[in-house]
Amino acid sequence: MAYARGRYGIEYTPRPSPNREGHPFRWLVLGVVVLTAVSFVVARSRRKPGPPVLVRDVPPAVAQPEKPPVPLPEVVRPPAEKPPRTTPSPPAPSPVRPAPLVAPKQNRETAFAAKVDGWIASRTWSKYEQELLILLRDAERQGNLSGARGAIERLLNRPAVEDLKDPLVRHFGDLNTQMLFSGTNTPWTATVAVKGGDTLQRIASNHRTTLEALLKLNRIKDPNRLSLGQKLRVLNFPDADLLVHKQLQFADLLLKKQIFKRYYVTVRKDAETGAYPVANEAGSRAADRLRALLQQVAPADRDELRLFLAPGSRITVTAQ
């Protein structure tokens, strides 16, 4: 063992320096620690991802205000050149396709039958009134004009149907005109035979009817062609009365003192109440009377009224 001499000549045994000498496994331990740390870092980076984060756990993002769109500069296009004129070629024939099936339109009789069904279900009727309504509905569906007309006639005499009187009377008039011009015998017509020297105008005057009604009843296209003994249908009532209600704004045509049809009209304000006879003189013909008394009336209704208002008829204006 070596000795060293220190200050003042004292001898001692020197100790080894910790920076120059140490444990022989120091570097080995240090390497193991470094490798362990590197392995831990690598293992942590390869760890599987955890459970997904629910959307509700994520705090909502603050909505940013939308920026207004930046307008694009308008592009000016040059005018398009017109293509040269060419003769169009005929279109190719299209293949023939079968016509689509179209549901038939609901006729007026079926529509009115559905309306009667609504009336039946709307309230409690007496047994007799309900039977009449069912009879009317069935006759409408079957196209039985006389049966439907008879049911309406009896219903109009029942006080319980007072609120239904207007639509019943209106449909009653439609049934009457259908029957009258259907070519069959009706309560308002009679049959006459053409005699020698007869003309249609003479026949109309003798039976107090109009030439227009005679032409329409017999569906005559040429009034100058008549044959001896030819059967003609003429209106069989002495006179017609048109009862005009100024306030209610409708007019009832009466044949044989019974209501035949209702028309919706507007009476002139200066038309005075009273009776206005229809004659052959100017100003008192049916067309003149209707023009002077009525402000508004459907053209078809005006023409139809002229068929019935022959000389001897009367138009009565009431304040009601």
C-alpha positions as CSV (number, residue, x, y, z in Angstrom):
1,M,0.0,0.0,0.0
2,A,1.4,3.4,-1.0
3,Y,1.6,6.2,1.3
4,A,1.5,9.8,0.5
5,R,2.9,12.7,2.4
6,G,0.7,15.5,3.0
7,R,1.2,19.0,4.2
8,Y,3.4,19.4,7.1
9,G,5.1,16.1,6.4
10,I,2.3,13.9,7.6
11,E,1.9,10.6,5.8
12,Y,-1.6,9.0,4.9
13,T,-3.2,6.5,2.7
14,P,-5.0,8.2,-0.3
15,R,-8.7,7.2,-1.2
16,P,-9.7,6.5,-4.8
17,S,-11.5,9.4,-6.7
18,P,-15.2,8.7,-7.4
19,N,-14.8,10.4,-10.9
20,R,-12.1,8.2,-12.0
21,E,-12.8,4.9,-10.4
22,G,-16.2,3.3,-9.5
23,H,-18.3,0.2,-9.4
24,P,-17.3,-2.2,-12.3
25,F,-21.0,-2.7,-13.3
26,R,-22.0,0.9,-13.4
27,W,-22.2,1.2,-17.1
28,L,-24.1,-2.1,-17.3
29,V,-26.8,-0.9,-14.9
30,L,-27.1,2.4,-16.8
31,G,-27.6,0.5,-20.1
32,V,-30.3,-1.7,-18.6
33,V,-32.2,1.4,-17.3
34,V,-32.0,3.1,-20.7
35,L,-33.3,0.0,-22.5
36,T,-36.2,-0.4,-20.0
37,A,-37.2,3.3,-20.6
38,V,-37.1,2.9,-24.4
39,S,-39.2,-0.3,-24.2
40,F,-41.8,1.4,-22.0
41,V,-42.1,4.3,-24.5
42,V,-42.5,2.0,-27.5
43,A,-45.0,-0.2,-25.7
44,R,-47.1,2.9,-24.8
45,S,-47.2,4.2,-28.3
46,R,-48.5,0.8,-29.6
47,R,-51.3,0.5,-27.0
48,K,-54.8,0.0,-28.6
49,P,-57.1,3.1,-28.7
50,G,-59.5,3.4,-25.8
51,P,-63.4,3.4,-26.0
52,P,-64.9,5.9,-28.5
53,V,-65.9,9.2,-27.1
54,L,-69.7,9.8,-27.2
55,V,-71.0,12.8,-29.0
56,R,-72.8,14.1,-26.0
57,D,-69.5,14.1,-24.0
58,V,-67.9,16.4,-26.5
59,P,-68.6,20.1,-25.7
60,P,-70.6,21.7,-28.5
61,A,-68.6,23.9,-30.8
62,V,-69.4,27.5,-31.0
63,A,-71.4,28.2,-34.2
64,Q,-69.6,30.6,-36.4
65,P,-71.7,33.2,-38.1
66,E,-72.2,32.5,-41.8
67,K,-70.4,34.8,-44.1
68,P,-72.6,36.4,-46.8
69,P,-71.8,34.9,-50.3
70,V,-69.5,37.1,-52.3
71,P,-71.4,38.1,-55.5
72,L,-69.8,36.9,-58.6
73,P,-69.2,39.4,-61.4
74,E,-71.9,39.3,-64.0
75,V,-70.7,37.7,-67.2
76,V,-71.9,39.4,-70.3
77,R,-72.5,36.8,-73.0
78,P,-72.4,37.8,-76.6
79,P,-75.8,37.5,-78.5
80,A,-76.3,34.0,-79.8
81,E,-76.2,33.7,-83.6
82,K,-79.4,32.7,-85.2
83,P,-79.1,29.2,-86.7
84,P,-79.7,29.1,-90.4
85,R,-83.2,28.3,-91.6
86,T,-83.7,24.7,-92.4
87,T,-86.7,22.9,-93.6
88,P,-87.9,20.8,-90.7
89,S,-88.1,17.1,-91.5
90,P,-91.4,15.4,-90.9
91,P,-91.6,13.8,-87.4
92,A,-91.2,10.1,-87.2
93,P,-94.5,8.3,-86.7
94,S,-95.1,7.5,-83.1
95,P,-96.0,4.0,-82.1
96,V,-99.7,3.4,-81.7
97,R,-100.5,3.1,-78.0
98,P,-103.8,2.0,-76.5
99,A,-106.0,4.8,-75.2
100,P,-106.0,5.0,-71.4
101,L,-109.0,3.9,-69.5
102,V,-111.0,6.9,-68.3
103,A,-113.6,6.6,-65.6
104,P,-117.0,7.8,-66.8
105,K,-118.1,11.2,-65.6
106,Q,-120.8,11.3,-63.0
107,N,-124.0,12.4,-64.7
108,R,-126.5,14.7,-63.1
109,E,-128.9,12.0,-62.0
110,T,-126.2,10.1,-60.1
111,A,-125.0,13.4,-58.5
112,F,-128.5,14.3,-57.4
113,A,-129.0,10.7,-56.0
114,A,-125.9,11.2,-53.9
115,K,-127.3,14.5,-52.7
116,V,-130.5,12.8,-51.6
117,D,-128.5,10.2,-49.7
118,G,-127.0,13.1,-47.8
119,W,-130.4,14.4,-47.0
120,I,-131.5,11.0,-45.7
121,A,-128.6,10.7,-43.4
122,S,-128.7,14.4,-42.2
123,R,-131.7,14.0,-39.9
124,T,-134.5,11.8,-38.6
125,W,-137.4,11.6,-41.0
126,S,-140.9,10.2,-40.6
127,K,-141.4,6.8,-42.2
128,Y,-143.4,8.3,-45.2
129,E,-140.9,11.0,-45.9
130,Q,-138.0,8.6,-45.7
131,E,-139.8,6.3,-48.2
132,L,-140.3,9.2,-50.6
133,L,-136.6,10.2,-50.4
134,I,-135.5,6.6,-51.0
135,L,-137.9,6.4,-53.9
136,L,-136.5,9.6,-55.4
137,R,-132.9,8.4,-55.0
138,D,-133.6,5.0,-56.6
139,A,-135.5,6.6,-59.5
140,E,-132.7,8.9,-60.1
141,R,-130.2,6.1,-60.3
142,Q,-132.4,4.1,-62.7
143,G,-133.1,7.1,-64.9
144,N,-136.8,6.9,-64.2
145,L,-137.9,10.5,-64.9
146,S,-141.6,10.1,-64.1
147,G,-140.9,8.2,-60.9
148,A,-138.5,10.9,-59.7
149,R,-140.9,13.6,-60.7
150,G,-143.8,12.0,-58.8
151,A,-141.6,11.6,-55.6
152,I,-140.7,15.3,-55.7
153,E,-144.3,16.3,-56.2
154,R,-145.3,14.5,-53.0
155,L,-142.2,15.8,-51.1
156,L,-143.1,19.4,-51.8
157,N,-146.3,19.0,-49.9
158,R,-144.5,17.9,-46.7
159,P,-143.7,20.7,-44.2
160,A,-140.6,18.9,-43.0
161,V,-138.8,19.5,-46.3
162,E,-139.4,23.2,-46.4
163,D,-135.6,24.0,-46.2
164,L,-135.1,21.6,-49.2
165,K,-137.8,23.1,-51.3
166,D,-135.5,25.2,-53.5
167,P,-133.2,22.4,-54.7
168,L,-136.2,20.1,-55.1
169,V,-138.1,22.6,-57.2
170,R,-135.0,23.3,-59.3
171,H,-134.4,19.6,-60.0
172,F,-138.2,19.2,-60.6
173,G,-137.9,21.7,-63.4
174,D,-135.0,19.9,-65.0
175,L,-137.0,16.7,-65.0
176,N,-140.0,18.4,-66.5
177,T,-138.0,19.8,-69.5
178,Q,-136.3,16.5,-70.0
179,M,-139.7,14.8,-70.2
180,L,-141.3,17.5,-72.4
181,F,-138.6,17.4,-75.1
182,S,-137.9,13.6,-74.9
183,G,-140.3,12.8,-77.7
184,T,-142.8,10.9,-75.5
185,N,-146.3,11.9,-74.5
186,T,-146.5,14.1,-71.4
187,P,-149.2,15.9,-69.4
188,W,-148.3,19.2,-71.2
189,T,-148.6,18.0,-74.8
190,A,-151.2,16.8,-77.3
191,T,-151.0,15.2,-80.7
192,V,-152.5,16.8,-83.8
193,A,-152.6,15.9,-87.5
194,V,-151.6,18.2,-90.3
195,K,-154.6,19.2,-92.5
196,G,-154.7,20.7,-95.9
197,G,-153.4,24.3,-96.0
198,D,-151.8,24.1,-92.6
199,T,-148.5,25.7,-91.8
200,L,-146.5,25.5,-88.7
201,Q,-147.2,29.1,-87.8
202,R,-151.0,28.5,-88.3
203,I,-150.8,25.4,-86.1
204,A,-148.9,27.3,-83.4
205,S,-151.5,30.1,-83.4
206,N,-154.5,27.8,-83.3
207,H,-153.1,25.9,-80.3
208,R,-151.8,29.1,-78.5
209,T,-148.2,28.1,-78.6
210,T,-145.1,29.4,-80.2
211,L,-143.4,28.4,-83.4
212,E,-140.1,27.8,-81.6
213,A,-141.8,25.3,-79.2
214,L,-143.4,23.5,-82.2
215,L,-140.1,23.1,-83.9
216,K,-138.3,21.9,-80.8
217,L,-141.0,19.5,-79.7
218,N,-141.1,17.8,-83.1
219,R,-137.4,18.2,-83.9
220,I,-138.2,19.8,-87.3
221,K,-135.2,21.0,-89.3
222,D,-137.1,22.4,-92.4
223,P,-140.3,24.2,-91.4
224,N,-141.5,24.3,-95.0
225,R,-141.7,20.6,-95.4
226,L,-145.0,19.2,-94.1
227,S,-147.0,16.3,-95.3
228,L,-150.8,15.8,-95.1
229,G,-151.7,13.8,-92.0
230,Q,-148.4,14.2,-90.4
231,K,-148.6,13.9,-86.5
232,L,-147.2,16.8,-84.5
233,R,-146.9,17.3,-80.8
234,V,-148.1,20.7,-79.5
235,L,-148.2,22.2,-76.0
236,N,-151.5,21.4,-74.4
237,F,-152.2,24.3,-72.0
238,P,-154.2,27.4,-72.5
239,D,-151.7,30.0,-71.2
240,A,-148.4,30.2,-69.2
241,D,-147.8,32.4,-66.2
242,L,-144.3,33.6,-65.2
243,L,-144.3,34.6,-61.5
244,V,-141.2,36.8,-60.9
245,H,-140.1,37.4,-57.3
246,K,-138.2,40.7,-57.2
247,Q,-136.6,40.3,-53.7
248,L,-136.0,36.6,-53.8
249,Q,-134.5,36.9,-57.3
250,F,-136.1,33.9,-59.0
251,A,-139.0,33.3,-61.4
252,D,-141.4,30.3,-61.4
253,L,-143.0,29.2,-64.7
254,L,-146.6,27.9,-64.1
255,L,-148.3,25.6,-66.6
256,K,-151.9,24.8,-65.8
257,K,-151.5,26.8,-62.6
258,Q,-148.8,24.3,-61.4
259,I,-145.1,25.0,-61.1
260,F,-143.2,23.7,-64.0
261,K,-139.7,25.2,-63.6
262,R,-137.7,27.7,-61.6
263,Y,-135.3,30.2,-63.1
264,Y,-132.8,32.4,-61.3
265,V,-133.1,36.1,-62.4
266,T,-132.4,39.6,-61.3
267,V,-135.3,42.1,-61.7
268,R,-134.6,45.7,-62.8
269,K,-134.9,48.3,-60.0
270,D,-137.3,50.4,-62.0
271,A,-139.6,47.4,-62.8
272,E,-142.9,48.0,-61.1
273,T,-144.9,45.2,-59.5
274,G,-148.0,44.0,-61.4
275,A,-149.1,41.9,-64.3
276,Y,-147.7,42.3,-67.8
277,P,-149.6,40.5,-70.6
278,V,-147.8,39.0,-73.6
279,A,-149.2,39.8,-77.0
280,N,-148.2,40.1,-80.6
281,E,-147.8,43.9,-80.6
282,A,-144.4,45.5,-80.5
283,G,-143.2,46.1,-77.0
284,S,-145.5,43.4,-75.5
285,R,-144.0,40.3,-77.1
286,A,-142.3,37.8,-74.8
287,A,-138.8,39.0,-75.8
288,D,-139.7,42.6,-75.2
289,R,-141.3,41.9,-71.8
290,L,-138.3,39.9,-70.6
291,R,-135.9,42.6,-71.7
292,A,-137.8,45.3,-70.0
293,L,-138.3,43.5,-66.7
294,L,-135.3,41.3,-66.1
295,Q,-131.8,42.7,-65.7
296,Q,-129.9,39.4,-65.6
297,V,-131.0,36.0,-66.9
298,A,-129.1,33.2,-68.4
299,P,-129.2,33.3,-72.3
300,A,-130.4,29.6,-72.4
301,D,-133.1,30.4,-69.8
302,R,-134.3,33.4,-71.8
303,D,-134.6,31.4,-75.0
304,E,-136.4,28.6,-73.1
305,L,-138.9,31.1,-71.6
306,R,-139.7,32.4,-75.1
307,L,-140.9,28.9,-76.0
308,F,-143.6,29.0,-73.4
309,L,-144.6,32.6,-73.3
310,A,-146.9,32.7,-76.3
311,P,-149.4,35.5,-76.9
312,G,-152.0,35.3,-74.2
313,S,-149.5,34.4,-71.5
314,R,-148.7,36.7,-68.6
315,I,-145.6,37.9,-66.6
316,T,-146.4,38.9,-63.0
317,V,-143.8,40.8,-60.9
318,T,-144.2,40.6,-57.1
319,A,-142.3,42.5,-54.4
320,Q,-141.4,39.4,-52.5
